[in-house]
Amino acid sequence: MSLRIAFFTDACLYQVNGVSRTVERLLGFLEEQGCQTVVFAPNDPVQPAHGLQPRRKAYLYQGIPLPFYAECRLGVPLSPRFYEAFTGFKPDLVHLVTEYSMGLAGLHCACRFGVPVVSSYHTDIARYAAYYRLPFLSEATWRYLVWFHRQCRLNFYPSRSTGQVLAERGIPNLQYWGRGVDTTFFHPCKRDDLLRRRLGPGPLLLYVGRLAPEKDLDVAFTALEQVLRTYPEAKLILAGDGPLGPVIRHQPPAGVLPLGMLQGEELSRLYASCDLFAFPSTTETYGNVVLEAMASGLPVVASLSGGITENLRPGSNGLDFPPHQSQGMAEAILALLDNGTLRRQLSAGARRHAETRSWANALNPVLEGYRSVVVAASRLQQAV
């Protein structure tokens, strides 16, 4: 069954983040399966609004940055041709990737024109509120999320721990949609000795992700202070950007080396050239970067919380530490740096684990879910 699917997302298609990269992977897979897609999204600041991109059919609308998180933009589909673009495509299904401005626009279109709608949950936005000193918004956010997702015939979730949280909140029609990794692109053979020498002579710890309060980077910085007492030449490499980026670049803590946003081969070489992956975040719904690190042969040091539990196997492909505990993080890092045999064993285990996480296995259930929703909606319409 070839489907026509309209996606609505508040994640800019041209930004480097887990949501955008996952959507891009899904779109490519669907097109390989003979499906047709269109994306309604906010424009990137460097892209013209209302443009139709040549690489993929996407209507981009004026994006308004959030006051406390400028990298996130809420799309406002004010174009008079918005409905014309939607009805002209004639979708069989609407997929709401995010729950806010563009998600609401997609939900409105689906209800108005009688198109079945599914959604996916990607970001623990309710927990983010506390990190931005807005804890009073957490419960209100959850009430809105429950209302939103209860209107969808399927709600995809990325990790089993996230699915449990959603079920406890009363969100129905849940279906697991895991993630995969390209184990050819992310591979230990991408190690670059010249890059490694440029980065420094000591142990190289790597963090890849947003530089933002909800990532608990202060935990990693404090842990690094303890590591430096034993390994004074150690470095914590930061690949990414975000609200904290300007502050960190202006005055990086001792041993911290911010490289900014990296993509493509530059990123895959960096992964493979470091010694371990240090990830302090406890707000992940999955943690794509953890899987990329494992595919690159890096043992992972992280907390067994949220989506990290989907891949981290302490003693097999990495080590864990209690959430928010810099002392525990430092001890786990030092255990790997002090024991080369253990580090190599966990490195091999990380690669083996990543090889079991293919994108085909992750994405096929999504397409099957789409088809089941479209078939059920068709039967219901015929019955009426």
N, C-alpha and C positions, 0 to 999 in steps of 0.2 A: 504494500500500500504506500504510494507516494503521497506525502502530506505537504501542505502549505502552512508554515508556522510563522506567526508574528511574535517577535520578542520585544519586551519593554524593559528597559533597564536604566537605572540612574548612574551606572558605572560607565565612565567615558571609555569608548572602545579603544582609544589609542593610549590610555594610561597603562602602566605596568603594575597590575595588582592581581591578586588571586581570582577575584570575580571576573575581571575582563579576560584574563587568560583562559579561565575555564569555559567561559561563554564562547570565546574564539575557537577553542578546541571542539566544543559541541557543534558549532555552526559548520565547521569543516567536515566533521563526521556525518552530519545530516545531509550535507550536499553530496558527499560520496555515496550516500544511500539513495540518492535520487529525490530527496526532499527539496522544496524551495523555501527560502527564508527571507525575512526582512526584519531589520532591527530599528526600533525607535529609541533614541538615546540622547543625552545632552551632548553638546559639542565640546570638544577639547578647547582650551583657551587659544591654541595656535591654529585651530581649524575653523573655517567659516561656518556660521550657523546655517541651518536648513540645507546643507549640502547633501548631494547623493554621491556617495563615495564609489569610485570606479572598482575598488577591490571587492567590495561586498555591498549589497543593497542595504543602505542604512540611511534613515532620515534623522538628521541631527538638528536638535532644537536648542535655543538659547539656554545656556547653563548658568545658574545662579550659585556662586560658592557659598558654602555654609560659613557663618561668621566665626565659628570656633574651629573650623577644619577646612581651609580654603581649597585643599586638593579634591574634596568631594563637592560635586556640583549637582544641583537639582534641576532637571530639565523641565522647561515650561513650554508645552506644545501649543503655542499661541497662533501658529500659522493657520490661516483660513482653509488651507488645503489638508489639514490634519486628517479629517474624516475621509476626504477624498483619497488620500494615500492608503488609509486602512481598508476602505471598501473596495478600492481598485485592486488591491492585492488579493482579496477574497480568501482570507485565511480559513483553514479547517480548525485551527487551534491557536490559542493565545498562551504564551509562556511569560509569566511575570517574574523577572529575575530579581527585582528589588521591590520593596513595598511602599515606596514613597511617591514622589511626584509622577514619574513616568509609570510606575506600577499602578497608581490610581487611575491614570489616563488609560492604561491598557485594560484595567478592570471595568472601567466605564464603557469602553468600546465593546468589550466582550459581552457585557450585559445588554447594551443597547441594540446590538446587531445579532444577538443570539448565538454567539460563538463560544464553545466550551473553553474553559480556562484552567490552566495549571500554574503552579508557582514553585519556586525553589528558595530555600532559606540559606543564606550564605554568611551573614554577618551578625555577630552577637551585639547588636546596637544597643540593646537595653542595658547590658553591662558596661558599655562604653560610657554611659552617662556619669557614672561615679568617677571615672578617670578625668572627666572634664568639669568636675565640681558641680554636677547637675543630678545628684542622686535621686532627687524628688521626681525626676522624669522617668525613672526606670519602670515603675508599675504602670504608669500611664502609657508608656511605650508598649508594654506587654499587652495591655488591654486592646490597644490598636492593632497589634500584630495578630492577636487571636481573631478579632473581627475580620481582618483582611484575609487571613488564610482559611477561615471557615467558609469562604465563598468559592474556594477552588476545589476542583474535582480530584486533583492530586497535589500533594505538597511534598516535594523532594527535599530530603535532608542529607548532608554530606558525611556524617559520622554517626555511629550508634549512640554515642553519648549525647549528641545534639538531638537525635530523634527522641531519646528518653525525656529530655527537657521539654521538647515541644509537646509530647504526649501528656506530660504532667500538667502542662498549661492548658490542655483541652483542645489542642489543634488536631483535627481529624484528617483522614485520607492521607496518611503518611506513607511515603515510599522511599526506600534507601537509594541514594545515588552517590556512590563513592567516587574516588578520583584515581587517576593513573599518572604515569610518568613515562617520558620518552627515554628509555634506558640506552639508546644509541647516542642521543644528544648529550645527556648527562652521563658521563662515563669516566672511570678513573684514568683512562688513557689520555684524557684531555689535560693531564698535569703538565704544567709549564714551568720548568726549572728556572728559566730566566725571570719570569714573573715572580716566582717565589723569592729569588735573590733580591729583586727590587723591593719587595715588601718587607724584608728584614731577615736577620739571621736566626731569630728565635722561633719558638713555636707560634703557629698561626691559628688563631681561633676565628671562626667565621660566623657572622650573623647576616642573614638576608631577609629583608622585609621593610615595612614602613618604620620610619623613625617617628614614633608617636607615643603618647602617654600610655595607651592601653597595651603596649608591647612590653611593659615592665623593664625597660632598658636600664633603669637605675639598679635593678638587681644584678644584671650582668656587669655593670661598671664597678659595683662594690665587690663582686666576686673577683673581678680582674685585679683589684688592689691586692687581694690576698695571693693570687697566682703570681703576681710580679715579685713578691718577696722571695719566692723560690726560683722563678724564671724571669729575671729582670728584663730580658729581651723579648718576652712574649708580646704579641699584639692581638688585639681584638679588631678584626676587619669588619667594617659596616658597609654593606652594599644595599643601598636604598635611600629613600628620601621621605620627607613628611614634615609635620608641624615642628618637630624638634630639630630638623636638619640644620637650619641656620645657626641655632645656638651651639649645636655640637661641632659644626664646622668652624665656628668662630673661636671656640675655646674647648677643644676635645680633651676629655679626661686623659690622664697618663696611660699610655699604652693603647689608646684607641685611635684607629686610623679610618676615618670616613672617606669612602671612595665615591659616594653619590650613586645615582641610578645606573645600573649595568644591565645589559641585555645580550641575548644571542651568545655567540662564541666567547665573548669577553666574560660573560657570567659563568658559562660552563667551565672555562679554564680556571677561573677563580675558585669555584667549588673544589675542583680536583687538585688544586695546588695547596690547599690548606690541610690542617691536621685533624680538626674536629669541628663540629657544628654546635655552637652555643646558642640556645634559644630559650629566653626567659619567659616568653608570653604564656599567659594562662587563659586567653580569651579567644583562642582559635576554634572555629567550627570544623576545621579539618587540618590545615597546616600544610599546604602544597610544598612549601620550601623544605620541610622536613624530608619529604619523599625525594625531592631533587637532590638534597644533600646525601641521602642514602644511596641513590643511584650513582652518585659521584664517588662513592667509597668512603664517605665520612661517617664515623660514629657520631651519634647525636647525644648531646647533653640537654635534657629538657625535663619539664614537670609532667607527670602523668595526669593531665587535666584537659578537659574539653576534647577537641578533635585530635590532640596529640596521641591520645590512647589508641587511635586507629592504627598507628604504625610503630610507635616506640615499644620495643620489647627489651626491658632492662636486662643486661647480661647477655643479650643476643645481638642487638644492633646498636646499643648505646647504654647510657646510664641515666637514671632519673634522680631528681632531688625534690624536696617538698616545695610546693608553690610559694613564691615570694621570698624564699630563703636563700640569701646570697652565700651564706656559709656552706649550705649544702651544695650549691652550684659550684663553688670553688673546690670543695672536696672531690666532687665528681670529675671536674676538669683535671685536677692534679692527679687523681687516680689513673687517668688515661695518659697524661704526660709522663708520669713516673714509670709506667709499665708499657713498654713498646709491644710486648707480646700480646697483652690484653687489647691494646689499641688496634693491632693488626687483625686480631680475631673478630673484634666488633666491626671493623671496617669490612671484612669479608661477609659478615652476617648482614650488615646494612645493604650491601650490594645484592646479596641473595634475596633479601626481603623485597627490595625495589623491583627485582625481576618478576615478582609475582603480581605486580600491580600494573597491568596493561590498560591503556585507554580504551581498547576495544571492549574489554570486560566491564569497564566502568560505564561506558556510554550505551551499549546495547540495551540495558534495562530501561533507559530513558526513552528510547524510541519505542520500545514495547509498551511502556506506560502511555505514551502519546496515542498509540494506535488503539489501546483498550479504551481510552477516554473518548476518542472520536467515534469508535464503533458503538459504544454505549449511548452516546448522545444521538447518533443517527437512529438507533433503535427506539429511543424514547420519543424522538420527533415523529417517527412513523406511527408509533402507538397512539400518539395524540391526534 
